[in-house]
Amino acid sequence: MMLGLGALNAGLHQHWMQPVTYREYEGKWIDDPAAYDQGVQAINHILEAYRQGGRVTKKLGSEPSAEIIVRHLIRTIKSKKRDSWDWHDPFAQPLADAIGALIDLGRLKEPR
């Protein structure tokens, strides 16, 4: 929720600070490239603030967890077997629909 609020507020601020003549993306800050970029930067700042010190190490020969999770998520959404999810989150279905739309548009692909 904190990440979403950071992205929303940074994106909206950037969008509404544009000159009126530039606001071709009226009402859709997420479609405004500059506003979207500010939203992403806000998320990154928040995540970096929580980062613990220390060196990041990888196990040799292991696939990064993020890639495993994203691959599984994409395959599950494509399979439409959402009833089998064991998520206890009331937002799981709307998020799956939003991610599914990105997959359908070709903007989200399985990591290689």
Secondary structure, DSSP 4 states (H G I P E B T S, - for coil): -HHHHHHHHHHHHHHHTS-GGG-TTTT-GGGSHHHHHHHHHHHHHHHHHHPPSS-----TTPPPHHHHHHHHHHHHHHHT-GGG-----TTHHHHHHHHHHHHHTTSS----
